[in-house]
């Protein structure tokens, strides 16, 4: 044994003991550095992926028509390219240089994608605030997602090579990184920074940490250059928005937890936009007068009035013309009121401060559910149900709650865009769904004709005769411009009133429900008629299909596919099919949770990061559970698949009871746990058959791609959440039977 040995059976002299201690310190230091080096790359992959996904979704919603179809397209595109990237990566040669440069490339491309997204209106040749068709949205989502998600998919496989084939460690650490990113984005970046600034902060953090873990000194100039570009990118945020809105003058923009709020100003008017869509303008007398007076003229003595949305646009001033009226005004986004105090004329600011006006910063539906107060008048002053979030204010459940909160002679009203002289079949279906849904809650419903249809509902008789309303206007000495005796004589012409009544009562008798948002789908069909492309044909085709072709036929094809795989006697199929089914199930279930949460609580734009984080925490815990398993065979695979069935059944039963917020977070946590555990077990069994690190991950993401594309755009509005959950249950049941067959076979 050498003289300086540290062997326990020999006591070294003091000099050698000192050297030995130093060697131990160096060894422990080296071990810690090695652990950090192995820990950081997959952790940063998940951290980067979820952060960029959230910011891309927020920016995409802010620049394109931000409904669930748009959400589905960008999510599906992201999953598609991630899956393709992980499959392609198995053909690429791994090297340390390629590995670190791939991280730098993603961070460099993301600001470029956000910039391209902001200037996309010039490429698409559309005006700022103009609604875009489905095809441009789909193409844009495919291109932008490819630039980010494709290299992220490659990085997943590169991380597996980096950790010497330890796929479970990669998945485990990636999930931990995603969960950490979700918490950081939700609690810090979204409340305090714009989307661009938040993305730059994430990029800078990952650049610094990846350089520390896997960077090479000879490549130090490249990450430094990217850091400088990220700083420039931050300063470019507001100027690029001003360029986007030209020739209009943008005076202020702010990314709020509820959307991107922007204020445009001309010499005559101030306009507020939320996520690039027009919210309201001031002055706009026509809009503010008709939103209020048709309802209040039914009961001019109303004392307690509830106004949901739109108060800063002038509606409050119109309500206060009635001397006995006191208003509870509910506005979700406090920034709208703050911006109103800054940009509206002083006389309008005084209205907001009026002692007869009480402002509540809350979701309108949540306020109505919780308040113990009863109102003489409830005025819903929100846009038409173009998204699932807005649709929840136009359902049978909401209308029933509104009637419950009204006094006996109380009146409920809302308005939607329409057409004065010609009601198209698409518009008729949309209006009829609202009419018949309202009739489910109120015995008396009247519809005011015009370019905007005002729906009035009550438990007592209503009047929309021009003479009677004109007499009330004169008695109250109301100085109106657009709801005046002269205008009413033409607008409430008996022929026009009869025409709109005939149209809404003879259309499709469909009921808009919380979890079957058919009015939202009809509005999407109506939206598609604005374009010359194939948008209308697509929506019309699917809306005419029986549910057999939407749900039953695809399920039959899936069962036949399973039978073919079983007959082929290829063992690896029994480990890959559950991954694809899991990918499809988890993404559809996530979308169902998002729609359900949005329907019940409304503030999805704010909570989406936290919902996604719950799922990612579940993935992390599930992959940790899978990693610690001692035995890998068909039994744990069968048990996990059975767990999916029980979880889906629990969700379907609980959803009928209108569960609290916490339930949705716990469900996603459990869903992620099962998904993470199944991923580890399936891949462990598959890799015994074939060493392909990217195939299992790719099939997981491709299954998610088909689920995101089908569920958000078609299945949820057409068949409803309960039927879709039943379909998911059957899909997973057949997958379980397939696994039982494999277990008995092998």
N, C-alpha and C positions, 0 to 999 in steps of 0.2 A: 504494500500500500504506500502511495506517495506520502511524503512528509507533511504536506499541507492538507491531507485528507480530513474530512469532517465526519468520519465514521463514528458511530456511537460507541463502538467497542474500543475506541482509542481516544484518550484525552489529548487534544492538541495543545501545543504551547500557546502563549498569549498572542504572539504575532500571527500564527496560523489561525487561531480562533477569531481574531479580528477579520482576517481575510475571508474566513468562512462565513462570518456574519454578513459581510458586504456582499458575498456571492448570493446568500439567501435573499437579501433585500433586492438585489438586481433581478434574481429569478422571479420573485413575487411581483416586482414592478413590470417585468416583461410579460408575465402571465396576465396581469390586469390589462396591459396595453393590447395584448393579443385578444382577450375577451372583448374589449371595447371595439377593436377592429372588426371582429366577427359579428358583434351585436349591431353596430351602427348601420351598415349598408341595407339589410332587409328592413330594419326599423324605419330608416329614412325613406325607403320605397313606399311603405304604407302611409307614412306621414305626408309625403309629397302627393301621393295619388288621391287620397281623400280630400286634402286641402284644395288641390287644383280642381277636383271634381265639383266641390261645393261652389267655389268662385266662378267656375265656368257655367254652372247651372244658374247662378244668380245673374251673371252678366248676360247670358243667353235669354233669360226671361225678361231682362230689361231692354233688350234690343229687338227681339222678335215677339210675336203675339204670345204672351206668356201664359198659355193655358196648359192643361195636362197633356195635350197632344205634343206640344213643343217639349215639355218635360220628358215625355216618353221617347221622343226621337233622340234627344241628346244623351239620355241615359242608355238607350239601346245602342247607339253608335259607339259610345264609350266602351261598353261591354264587348261589342263585336270586335273592335280593333285590339282590345286587350287580349281577347282569346286568340285572335289571329297572330298577334305578336308573340305570344307564348309558344304557339305551335311552330311558327317560323324559326324561333330562336334555337330550336333543337338542331337546325341545319347550320347554324352559325358557329364559327370557331371562337371559343372564349379566350380572352386575354385580359390582363390587368388594365392595360391602357384603354381597351374598348369599354371595359366595365366602368371606369371612372368617367370617361368621356360621355357615356350614355346618360349619366346623371346630369352632367353639365348641359348636354343637348336638350333634355326635357326642360330644364330651368330656363334655358335661352329661348326655347320655342314658345313657352306659355305666354310671356308678355307679347310676343309677336302675334300669337293667336288672338289675344284680347284686343290688340290694336286693329287687326284685320276685321274682327267682329264689329268694332265700333265704326269702322269706315266701310262696312259691307253695303250700306245703303247706296253708296256711290257706284259700287260694282253692280248691284242689283237694279240700279236706276229707280229708286223709290224715294219719296219725300220723307223727311223726319216725322215720326208719328204715324206713318202710313202702315196699314196692316199688310203683312206679307203672306203669300200663298204657301201651301204645304210643300210644294216641290223645292222652292228656294230654302225653306227651313230645313228640309231633309238633307239637301246637298250640303248646306253650310254645316250642319251638325256632323255629317260624315267626314268632311274635310278637316274641320277643327279637332274633332276627336281623334282622327288618325294621327295628327301631328303630336298629340300628347299621349294617348292611351297605347298606341302601337309600340313606341319605345319603352313604355312602362311594362308592357307584357313581356318584351324581350328581357328587361331588367330582372323580372321574376326568375326566369330560367338562368340568367347569368349569376344571380345570387345563389341559386342551387349549386352551380358549378363552383362558386367562390367558397361555399361551405362544404365542399367535397361530397356533394350529393345528399346533404342533410335537408331534404325537402320540408320536413316537418318543422325544423328550426326556422326556415325561411317563412313559412306560412304563419307560424306562431309569432315571430317578431314583426312581420308585416301587419298582422292584425293589431298588435300592440301599438305600432306606429300610427295606424289609422285611428284607433281609439283616442290616442293622445292628441292627434291633429284635430279631431272633432271637438274635443273639449276646449282646446286652445282657440279654434275658430269661433266657436259659439260664445264662450265667456269673455274673450278679449278682442279678437280681430273684428268680428261683425259689429259689436257695439261701438268701437272706438275708431275704426278705420274704414276707408272706402274699399271696394273690391280690388281695385288696382293696387292700392297701398298694402292691403292684406296679402295679396299674391306676391308682391315684391318682398315683404318681410319673410314669408315662408321660403321663397327662393334663396334669400340671403342666408337664412339659418341653415338650410340644407347644403348650400355651397360651402359654408365654413366647416360644418361637421363632416361632410363627405371628404373634403380636402384633408381634414385631420385624420380620418380613418383610412382612406384608400388612395388619397392623392399622392402624386409624385412631384418632387421638388422641381424637376425640369419642366413641369407643366403648370407652374404657379402663375404665369402670366394670364393663362386662359381664365381661371376662376376670378382673378382680379378684374379682368376686363368685363366679365359678366356682372360682377358687383357694381361696377361703375355704370353699366347699362341699366341695372335695376334702379339705381338712384335717379338717372335721367328719366326712366319710365314713370317714376312717382311724380316728378314735376310736370310730366306731359299729360297727366290725368285730366285736369280741368280744361286746358287749351284744346285737347282733342274732343272733349264734349262740346265745346263752343263751335268747333269746326263741323261736328256731326249735325248740329242744329241749324247751320247756315241755310238760308238767309235770315232765319229768325234769331233773336237776341236772347241767349241764355244768360240769366243773371245769377242763378244759384243752383247748385246740384248737391244732393246728399244721399249717400247710401244709408238707409235706415233699416232697422230690423224687419220692416214690413215691405220694403221695396225701394227702388231708386226714385227719389222725389226730385223733380226738376221744375224750375220756375222760368217762364219765358215772358218777356215784357215788350210791349209796343207802346206807342204814344197813347193809344186809346184803351188798351186791354192788358190784363195780367192773366196768364194761363198756367194752370198747374197740371203737370203730367206725372203719372205714377207708372214706373216701368215702361216708359216710352208711349203710354196710351193716355189720351186726354182724360183728365179727371174733371176739371171744371174751369171756367173762365169768368172773370169779372171785368165789366158788367155783362150779364146775360139775363136780361129781364124775362125773356120768353120762357127760359128753362126754370128760373126760380118761381115765377108766378104760377105756371101750370103744375109744378110739383106740389104746391100748397093749396091753392084756392079751390080747386074742384073738390077736394076733401073737406076743407073747413067750411065751405058754403053749405055743406050738408048739415052742419051743426055749428053755427057762428058763436054759440054760447059756450063752446068747449073751453074748459079750464086747464086740464092737464093734457099736454101734447108731448108725445115721444117722437123725436126726429132721429132717424138712424142714417147718418152720413149726409154729406152735402150741405151742411149748415153755413159754412163760410162762403159758399157760392152765392148767397143772397136769400136763401130760403128762410133763414131766421128773421130777416127784416120783414118778409111777407107774413110770417106767422104773427109777429108782434103788431101787425095792423089790426088784429082782433083784440080788443081791450082786455078781455078776461083771460086770455091765453097765457099760460106759463109753460116753458119748454124745458124738457130734459133732452139735451142734445148729446148723442153718443158718437164719438169719433175714435176709430182704432188707433190712428197714427198721430201722436202729439205734435210731430213736426209740421203737420198741415196747419195747425193752429198757430204755431210759432212763426211759420212762414207768412201766414195771413196777417199777423200783427206787424210784420216787417214790410210787406209789399202791398197790402190792400189800403184803400183810402181811410183816413182817420174816422170818418163817419161809420164805416163798416166795422172798424175795430171797436167802436163804442157799442155796437150791437152785441159783439161777443162778450163785452163786459157788463151788459145790461142785467139788472137785478132779477129780471123775469127769465133769464137764461141760465141754466145749470149745465155745465159741460162735464161729460164723463169720458175719460180716456180708456175705452174698453171695447172689446168685440161686441157688436150690436146684438148678436144672437145670445151670447153668454149673458149680457146685461138683461135681456128680456126673460131668460130662463130663471135668473136669480132674484130679480126685483119682486117685491111684495106689493108694489104700487099698481093701481089700476088706472087706465088712461081713457080719456074721452076720444082721443085721436092718436093713431099710430101711423106715421108717414115713413115709408121705406124709400129713401132717396139715394139708391145705389145704382150702379150700372146693371145692364141686363145680365142674365146668368151665362156668361161666356166662359167661366171657369168653374171648377168644382167648388172653389172657395166661395164664390158669389152665389152659385146655384143653391147653396144651403139656406139662403134667405127666401127661396121661391118654392119650397117643398111643402107637402101636406103637413109634415110635422111642425114646421115653423109657422105656417098659417094657423094651425090649430092652437099653438101656443099664443099667437097674437090675439086670437079671439078670446082665449082664456084671460088675457090681461086687459081686455077692453071692458068698459062699463056697458050696461045693457044697450043704450042707444049708440055705442061707440062705432067709429068708422076706421077701417084699415085701407090704406091706398099705396100703390106703387105705379111706376110707369116704365115702359120699354119702347125702344124705337120701333116704328112701324111704317106704313105707307098710307097716304091720304086717300088715294083713289083706286089703286090696284093691289090686291092682296095675293101674292104668289102662293103656290101650293106649299113651298117650304116655310114661308112666313105664317101661313094658315096653321100648319102643324105645330109650329112653335107657340103661337098665340093660343091655340086650342088647348095645348098641354097646360098652360098657365091658367086658363079659364076653368077647366074641369078640376084642376088641383085646388083652386080657390073655392070652387063649389063644394068640395069635400069638407071644407071647414066652415063656410058661411052660407046661409040659405039665400041671401040676396047678393047678387053680383051685377054691377053695371060696368060697361066699357065705353070710355070717351073716345070717339074717332079722331083721326088726325095723323100727322107725321110721327107723333108720339101717342101711343095709346095709354090712357090713364085707367087703371083698374081700381074700382071702388067696391068695397065689400062691407057688409054689416049684417046684423041680425034683425034690422028693421028696414022699412021701405026707404029707398034712395031715389033721388030725382036728378036727372040730367036734362031737364027741359030748359031751353034757353030763356023763356019768359020768367020762370020761377027763379032761376039763378040770377038773372039780370035785376029782378026786383030786389033781391037780397043785397046785391052789390050797391044799388042805389040807396037802400036803407042804411047800409053801413058806411056809405060815402067813401067807398074804396076807390082810390085813384090808380087803377090798373091800366096797363097798356095793352097786354095780350089776352088777359082773361077779363074782358070788358063786354058790355052788352052788344057793341057793334061786332066784335069778333065771334062771340058766342052764337049769334044769330046764324052765322054761316057754318061754324064748326059743328054745332049741334043740330044741324038740319035733320029732320026726321028720316030722310032718305039715307043719309050717311050713318045715322045711329042704327037704323035697321040693317044696313049692309054689314057693318062690323059685327053686329049681334048674330047675323046669319052665318057669317064666316067662322066666328069662333065657336059657335054651337054645332056646326056641321063638320068640323075637322076631326082628326083622330082623337078618340076619347082615351087619352093616356094620362096617367097620374104621375107627377114628379115626386119622387120619394128621396129621403136622405141617402139611402144606399142603392137606389136605382135612379140615377140622375138623368132622366130622359130629356128634360127640357134643355139641359146643357148640351146633349147630343144634337137636338133639333137646332139649337143655336149655332152649333158647329157646321151643320148642313147649310144653314142660312148664310153663315160666314163664307162657305165654299162657293156660293153663287156669285160672289164678287169677282171671281177670277175666271179667266178664259181657258185655263188649263184643264187638267183631268180631276181637279179637286172635287168638283160637284159630282162627277161620275162615280168616284171612289165612295164618297159618303152615301150617295143614293143607292149604289149597288149593295153595300153592306147593310144599310137600313132596311132593305127589302128582303134580305135573307132570313129564312126561318132559323130559329135557335139551333136546330139540328145541325146545320152546316157550320155554325159558329163554335159549337161545343162538342156535340156528339160525334160528328164525322172525324174531327182531328183525334178524338180519343180512340175511336175504332182503328184509325191508321196507326196510332201508337201501340195499341195492343197487338196488331198484326206484325209490327216491327219487332216487338218483344218475342213473339212466337218464332219469327225467322231467326233471331239471334240465339234463341234457346236450341233450335234445331241444328244450328251450325256447330254447336259444341265447342265454342271458343271460350275458354275460362276467363280471359281478360275482360270479356263483355260484361260479365256479372259485377265487375268492379268499376267499369267506366259508365254504365247506364245510370247507376245511382248518382254519380256526380252531375250528369247533365240534368237529371230530374231535380236534384237538389238546387242547381243553379236556377232552373225555371221556377221552382216552387218558392224559393226564398225571395227572388226579385218580385214575383207577382204578389206574394204575401206582403212584402215591403210596400208596394204601391197601394195595396188594399188598406194597409195601416195608415199610410200617408193620406189617402182619400178619406178614410173614416175619421182620422184625427182632425183633418181639415174641416170635415162636415160638422163635427161636434164642437170643436174649439176655435177653428178659424185661422189662427196665426201660424200657418205652416211656414211661411217665408222666414219667420224668426226661429222656429224650432227644428227646421229640417236638419241642421247640423247635429243637434242633440239626438234626434231620432236615429240618424245614421250612426252616430257614435255608440248608441246602445247596441245596435247590431254588431258593430265592430268589436266592442268589448266582449260580446257573446262569442264571436269568432275566436278571439284571443283565448278565452277561457276554455272553449271547446277544443281548440288545437292543443292547449296545454293538457287537457284530459286525455286526448288521443295520444299525445306524445308519451304519457306516463303508463299507457297500457302495456301489460306484459305479454298478452296473447293477442295475436291478430289472425282472425279467421272469420267465417261467415256469421257466427253468433253475434258479435258486437254490431256488425253491419245490419243484421235483421232487427236488433233491438233499437238502433238509432232510427231506422226507417219506420218502425212502429211508433217511435217517439214523435216523428213528424205527423203521423195520423192523429195521435192523441192531441197534439198541440193545435192542429187545424180544427179539430172538432171542438176543443175548448174555446177557441177564438170565435167560431161561428155561433156557439151557444151564448157566449158572453156578450157578443156584439148586440144582440137583441135587447140587452138590459141597459144599454147606453153606459158603458163602464167609465170610470174616472181616468184622468190623464195617465196616471202611473201604470195602469194596465197595459197601455200601448208600448211603453218603454220596457216593461218586464217581458212582454210577448216578444219583442224584437231581440231582447237579450237571450231569451230561451231559444228563439229561432236561430240566432247566430251560434249559440252553443252547440246545437245539434249539427248545424252546417260545418262548423270547424272540426268537430269530432269525426263526422263522416268523411270529410276531406282527407284527414290524416289516415284513417283506417282504409279507405278505398285506395288511396295512392300507395300505401304500404303494401297492400295485397297485389296491386297492379304492377308495381316496380319489381316484384318477385318474378313476374312473367316477362316484363320488358322494361329496359332502362330508357324511358322517355320522360324527362322531368316536366316537359311543357304540356303534354297531351291531356292529362287529367285536369290541370288548371284551365287549359283552353276550352275543354268541353264544359266545365263549370260556367265559364263566362259566356260561351255560345248559347248554352241553355238559358242563361239570364237575358241574353240579347233577344231571343224570341219571346220570352215572357214580357220584357219591358215594352217591346214593340206592339204586341197584341193587346196586352191588358190595358195600358193607359189610353190608347187611341180608339179602341173599338169595344172590347169585351165589357169593361166596367159600365159605360153609359148604356150599352145595348142590352146586356143580360142582367146587370146589377151585381152587387157584391155577394149576396147570399148564394146565387146560382154559381158564381165563379168560385167561391169557396168550396161548394159541393164538387165542382169539377176538379179542383186541386186535390180534394180528398180521394176521389176516384182514381186520379192519376197516380197518386202515391200508393194507393191500395194495389193497383196492378204492378207497380214497381216492387212492392213487398212480395207479391205472389211470384214474380220473376226471380227474386232473390231466394225464396223458399225452394223454387225449382232448382236453382244452382246449388244450394246447400245439399239437397237430396242427391244431386247428381255427382257432386265432388266430395 
